[in-house]
Amino acid sequence: MKSQLLDFNPDQKINLPLEEILSSGADHRSLINSKTGFNKYWCAYSPLENVIPFGSCTASSVSPVGYSAMQEMHERFLAVGPGKALRKAISENNNNLRREIISILTYGLVPGVELALMPSGTDAELLALYLAAGRDGRKICNILIAPTEVGSGTLNAASCLHFDKNLPSGNKVTPGDPVDQQLADRTELHKISIRNASGATKNPDEIDQEIIDKVKSAVNKGKKVLLHMIAHSKTGVHAPSLKTIEMLHQRYKDNLVVVVDAAQGRFSRRGLIKALNNGYLVIITGSKFFGGAFFSGGLLIPPQLHPAKLNLKPLPMGFNDYITNDQLPASWQGLCANTPENSNLGLSLRWVGALAEIRNYYLTPSELRLKVLRAFENMLPAIFGSSPYIQLKQSGTPIIDNQTERFLQSKTTVFSFSLRKTLHAPVLLNHQELSDIFKWLNFDVSNRLADSEPEIRRSLAPRHHIGQPVWIGSPDFSGPSVLRIAIGSVLIARIASDIRYGSTLEQRINWLEDQLISLKRKIETLTCHFDKIKKFEELSNRRI
């Protein structure tokens, strides 16, 4: 029995606490555990004190800047009151969000570009697939790059299948069931790995050639191709090359649509503008690099792929669980005929917070942003590379020349690493063990080693949030895993200007260095004493 799109009924949500509203209108990943106050990524919808945010490659807890913006907009919606007036206010807010996001990210240099607001980058895959499929009825070869290093539900979403049991509407389904049977039947998913089985990155030319061969084969068989470009995977890899994308797009024209997965948000605006002018779809989020409330996704659509130009009919009914009328641009009336008239209040408020962070980041002078980014890029390898427990992974060659074009920013903002279990044998912590480290970093766990030296206990007290572990290598989510440390816009803006961390930029950069040293020490202590800390946790849980 359907739940009647409860999460798309703002009248039933508006009087709830802000944090509860923010957790609605997405999937299970957005839900807050009532016992811990966190979601599955150990993030919260309210600001956390004394937790250093190094996890923007996964998600971040809401910062004071974002929280204040969402709180203020919530109060405005409350003042409007329920009913048609509230739905109109949310629709107006969404229109304002779209205009300002596009203006900031493109400088207004891509006439006709539009933005669909989506609960996550994964949800955006569904809309990208529908736009690419068109109305000609051909089979669609959807080529997905780096399947283990994109959103966990992307494999299903790219096949037009439900990827989570909880839908943004509030309904529940079985993951793997079709969102729309006809589109799912037309779609063939092809996965291309960017790493070998050991986790080492493949030669870029090898990846490019595999993609070229697959596109050629699909088109020769009469299929239409939706080709993904991974613009910064979870570990910082880019594939395929811009040169290859541009060659394929020029060669196959109407037989190929490119979608750039820029969900990490680690892009240059110059590169984004070029991609949109080339006619590529672009998936974005405001909740990774930009540090907005988690589950703020979007799809940027160039004018070449406007639904009216493609003569597309209304969205299939199955999309109603993901998209409300006011998530789509006002000019998309033909595509909106079947979409719910109500609004995803949680999504609208989450994007308010994300836009506040985007605005704050780009108001920071570019010279300051560059200095902080370069400092992080140089500090982290020096600090973590000296650890006997930490093995840094190479994610790609940094680009120092600011004239060199890459769709993503040229600075290295995400570093991946594995952990040695002991110093005497090359045994690495597995995925579950890294998940334990990931969790413990968020809390003061000094009581886990009560019998240890004071210095050791002190190293376990600071709280750090980093990127969750991800599998690398095998496309079946097995093999080696890595943790990740990232710098995002919130921390960059804070170091650039917040005098609480030092009265000068040099002092604030020194503060950043101190946090990285503290993080390294805690990781080393957790790794060295892993078995003892794990046993303590298991005994404590048993007593409960």
N, C-alpha and C positions, 0 to 999 in steps of 0.2 A: 504494500500500500504506500503510495507516495506521500511525502510529508508536506506537499503543497508549497514547496519552495519557501520554507520558513525563513531561511537566511536571506532571502530576497524581499522580506517584508520589513521595511525600516520602522514601521509603527510598533512592531513587537520588539525592536532592538534599541530604540532611541533612549529609553529610560534606564537601560542597563549601565553598570560601571563601564568606563571607557575601555579598560583592559579586556573585558568580556566581549564588547563590540568588536574590538580589533582582532580577536581570535576567530571571528565568524567570517563566513563567506570565502573560505578557502578549503583546504583538506586537513587531514589529521596532523600534518606537520606543524600547523599553526596553533594547535590546541595547547593550552597551558595545563600542566599537571597541578592539581589543586594542592597536593602535598609539598611539592618542591617550589612551585611558583615559576617554573621554567617550561619551555617546550622541549622537544627531543634533542635540540641542539644546544641546550643549556642557555637559552636566551629568554629575555623577559620583555613584556610590552611596556615596562616602565623603567626609568633610569636606575642603574645600579652604581652604587658608590664603590670605589676601590677595586673595580674589575677592569684590567687593562685590555682594551679591545684589539686583539690581534687575529680575530676570526672572521673578518669581513668576506673572505672567500667562501664561507658557508652562510653566515647570517650574523647579525649583531643585535644586542639588546638596544632598545630605543634610547637615544641620547636626550639630554635635557632640551636641546633645540627642537628635535622632532616631536617630543612629547608635548612641549608647550604649544606647538602649532596645532597638533591634533586635539588637544584639550580645548583650545580656543574655538576651533571649528565645531567641536561637539557642542559647546555651549551655544553657539549660533544656531545649530540645528534644533536644539532643545527650545530655544526662544521662538523658532518658527512654529513648532508644534506639529502633531501628527497629521496624516491625511495627504491630500494633493499638494498642499503647500510644502510639505517636507520633501516629497518626491521631486517637486520642481526645484527646491533648494539644492538637493543632491545632484540633480542633472546640471544645474548651473555651475556647481562646484566642479563637476567632472569636465565640463567645457572649459572652465578657467584653467584647470590642471593641464589639459591637453595643450591649450595655447601656450602656456608658459613653459612647459617641458620642451615642446618643439622649439620655441624661441631660444631657450637657453642652449639646448644641445646642437642646434643647427644654425644659430645666428639669423634665422629666417632666410637662409640661402637656398632652400630646397622648396620652391613653390609647389603647392599641392600635396605635400607630405602630410599624412594624417596618423593619428595614434589611437589604437584600441587599448583600453585599460583591461588588464587580465589579472587574475589572482596570483599567478606566478609565471615564470618563463616556461614552465612545463605546459600550463594551460594554453599559452600562446602558440604552442606547436599545433594544436588542433585548428586554430584559425588560419595559421600559415598553410597547413595542408589543404584546407578548403579553398583558399584563394588560389593556390598553385594548381589544384585539380581542375578548376574550370568546369565547363559544361560539355566538353567534347566526348566524355565517356571513356577515354583511354585509360589503360592501366597506369598507375603512378609508381615510379621507382623512387622511393624516398631514401636518399643516401645520407646516413648518419655517421658523423666522424667522432671518434673517441667515445664509444658507448659507455665506458666505465667512468668517464671524466666529465659527464654532463649531468643534468638533473636525474635523480633516481627513477623518476617515472617517465623519462623521455622516450624510452623504447616503446612503451605502450602508447603514449600520446601520439608519437610519430606514425603509429599504425592505426590511428583513429580508434583506440581502445581506452576504456577507463583505466586510470593508473592509480587510483586510490579508492578505498571503500567509502570515504566521506567526500561528497561532492560540494562545490561552493554553494549550491542551492540549499543545502541541508539534507538532501536525499542521500540514501545509501545504496551502493551497488556492489557487484562483485568485480574486483579489478581483473582486467582482461576481457570483459564483455565489451561489445562494440558500442561506441557512442552513436554511430550511425552505420547500420549494417552495409548499406550500399557503398559508402565511401571506404569503409574498412575492407570490403571485398575487392575494391579497385587498387588498394595500396599494398605494395610489396616493399618491405624494409630491407635495406642492405647496409650492413655495418662494416666500417673500415677502422681498424685499430691504428693508433699512432705509436704503439709500443710493441716490442716483442714479448714473448712469454716471461722473460726475466725482468721485465719492467723498463728496459732501456728504450729510449726514443729511437724510432726508425729514422732512416735517412729521409729528409724532406722530399728528395727527388723520387724515392721509392713510393712514398705516400701519394705524391702527385700523379705518378704513372698509374697506380692502381685506380685512382679516381677517374682519370682520363679514360682508361680502358672500360670501366664500368658504365660511365655516361655514354660512351660510343656504342657499347653493346645494347644498352637499354633503348636508346633512340633508334638504332637499326631494327629493333624488334617492334617498333611502333609505339613505344611507351613514352609518357611524359616524365620528366625528371625533376624532382625537388632536391637540390643539392645543398647540403649544409656546409657552411664554413664555420669552423670552431674558432672564434676570435677570443682566445684565452680560455683554455680548458681549466678544470679545477686545479691543475698543477702548473698552469702557465704556458701550455703549448698552443701554437697557432697552426692550423692546417685546413685546407691546402694553402698553397702560396697565392698571393693576390694575382700574380701573373697567370697562374693556371686558371683561377676563377674567371678572370677577364677573358682569357682565350676561349674557354668553354662557353661562356655566356654569349660572346660574339659569334661563335661558330654555330651554336644550336638555337639561338634566338627563341622562337615561340615554343620550342620543345623542352626548354629548361628554365626553371625558376630557381634563383639563389636566395637562401635564407641565411643570414649571418646570425649565429648564436653569440650575441654580445651580452649575455645575461650577467656575466661577472661585472659589467660596467667599467671595465678597465680599458677604455678606448680614448683615442684622440678625437676631438670634434672634427678635425680636418678629415680624418679617415671615415668617420660616420657620414659626413656630408658627401664624400666621394661615393660611398657605397649606395646611399639613397639616390644620388644623381645617376648612378649606373642602373638603377631599377631593382635593387636588391631589397627584400624584406629584412628587417632587423629586429631581433628579439632583445629587449632590454629589461632590466629591473632597477628599482630604486633602493633595493634592500641588500645589496652585496657591497661593492666598492663604496657606494654612496651612503651606506649605513642607515637607510631609512627603516621603517617598521617592516619586519620580514613578511614576505608574500605581497609584494607590490610589483607586479609584472606588467609588461606591455609589448605591443607589436607595432613598430613603425612601418607604415605602408607608403611606398612611393606612388606618385600619380599614375605610373604605368600599370599598376595593379589595383587601381580603384575598382570596387565591385561593379559600378555602373559601366565602366569601360569594358569589363570582362563579361558584361551581360549576365551576371550571376543571379540566380533565383534566391529566395530567402533561405537562411540557414536551416539545416535539418533540425527537427524537433529535439533531437538528443542534445543539441548544443544549448538548449534552454537551461540545463543544469550548470552551465559554466558562464553564460553571457546574458546580461540584462540589456535592455534597449539603450540605456544611457551610458553603458561602457563603450559603445561604438560611436564614431563620429556622426554628427547630425545629418551629414550628407549621404549616409548609408541607408536611407529609408527603405530601399528595395530589399536589402539584406536583413533588415530588422523586423520584417512583417510578423515573424513567428516568435520573436524574443519577448521575455516577460516585461511588462510595463513597470514593475517594481524595481527597486534599486539594491545594489550590494553596498550597504552602508559601511561595513567593515573595510572593504576595498577602497572606497572613496576616502575614508579617514586615513587609512594607511598611506595612500599616495600623498595626502596633505603633509604628513610627516616626512616622507621621502623627498618631496619637492623642497621642503624647508632645508633639508641637508644638501641637496643639489645646489640650491641658491647660495647657501653658506659657503660651500666649497669653491664655487666659481667667483664669489666675491673676494676670496682670498687671492691676493696678487700672485700672478703666475710665477714670478721669480721666487717668491717664498715657497710656493708649492714644489717647485723644482728642487730647491735646496733641501727640503725635508725628504723628498723622494730619493734624491741622490744619497743623502746621509743614510737612510734606511738600507738602500741597495748596497752600500759599501760596508756598513756596520755588521749586518747580519751574518754574511759569510765569514767575516773575521772573528766574530764572537762564537758562533756555533761551530765553525770549522775547527776550532781548537778543542772541541769536546771529544773524549774517547768513546762516548756512547752514541753520539749523534752522527748520522751519515746524511749529509746534504745531497739532494738529487739535482742534477742539472736540468733545468726546464727549457733551456734555449739560450742562444747567445744574445746578451743585452745589446741594444742598439744605442750607441753613444751619440752618433751624428743626428742632430735634430732635423736635418733635411731629409733623412731617409724615411720613406713612407712605409708604415705598417698600420693595419687597421686599428690594432690596439696600441696603447701608449708604449713607447719604447723602453720605459723604465721597468725594472723587475720589481714587482710589488707583492709577489707570492713566492715563498720558498717552501719546498717540500723536503721532508726528511724521514728516514727510518731510524729505528733505535736498536742498538745491540743489546742483547739480553745479558751477556757477560763480556768482560774484556778479554777472556781467554779462548773464546770460540766464536766463529762468525754466525751465530744464531740471532735472528732478528725477532722482535716482538711481532706477534701475528695481529690480525685485524681486531679481534676482540680485546687483546691486551692493549693495543693502541687506543681503543675506545675507552678503556678504564683510565688510561693516562689523560685522555681528552677530558673526561669527566672530573677527575681529581684536580686538574689545573684550575678549575673554576672555584674551588673552595679552599679554605684554610684547613689543611689536613695534618697539621703539626701534631695533633694528639694521636695519630696513627703510629708514631714512633716515640712514645712517651719515655722509653728507656734510653734514647739516643742522646748524643751530645747536644747542647743548646744550639750550636751553630747549625747542625743538621735539621733540628726541629724548626729553627727560624727560616730555613730555606723553603719549608713547606707551607709557610703562612701566606705569602702573597697570592693574590687571585688573578689569574690570567685566562682570557678566553681566546682560543685559537681555532683553526679550521679542523673540522671533524676528519677522521681517517677515511681515505678513499683507496679503492683497489687500483692498481696499475698493472699493465701487462695483459693478462688473459681477458678476453671479452666476456667470459662467463662469470665475472665477479669472483674470481679466485686468484690465488697467487699472492705476490707481495702487496703490502699496503703502506701508505705513508700518511703522516700528519702534515699540517701546513701552517705556516705563519704568514700573515698578510698585513699590510698597512692599507687603510682605507681613508676615505675623505674626512671622516669625523676626527680621526687621530691627526691627520695632516693639518686640518684647520685649527685644531687645539694647539698643536706645537707651534704653528705659525703665529699665534696671537695671544694665547691664554697665559697671562702673567702669573697664574698660580703655579706654573711649572718652571718659572724662571723669568727674570725681568728682561732678559735679552734672548734673541733667537739662539745664540750659541749655548746659553744655559738650558734652554728648552730642548735643544738637540742632545745635550749631555744627559738630560732627564730621560730621553728616549733610549739612549745607550744604557743607562742604569736599568731601565725596565727590561731590556733584552738580556742583560747579564743576569738579572733576577730570574727571568723566565728560564734561561739556560740552566741555572743552578737547580731550580725546582724540577725540571725535566730529568736532570741527571740523578737527583736524589730519588725521585719516583721510580726511575728505571733500576737504579742500583738496589733499592729496597722493595722492588715490586712484589715479590712473594709474601713478604711480611705484611705490607700494607693491604694486599688482597686478602690475606687470612684474617686480619683485623676486621675488614669490612664484612666478610662472610660471617664471622662470629657475631658481629654487632647486629646484622640483619636477622640472624637466627634467634637472637634474644628477643628482638621485636616481634 
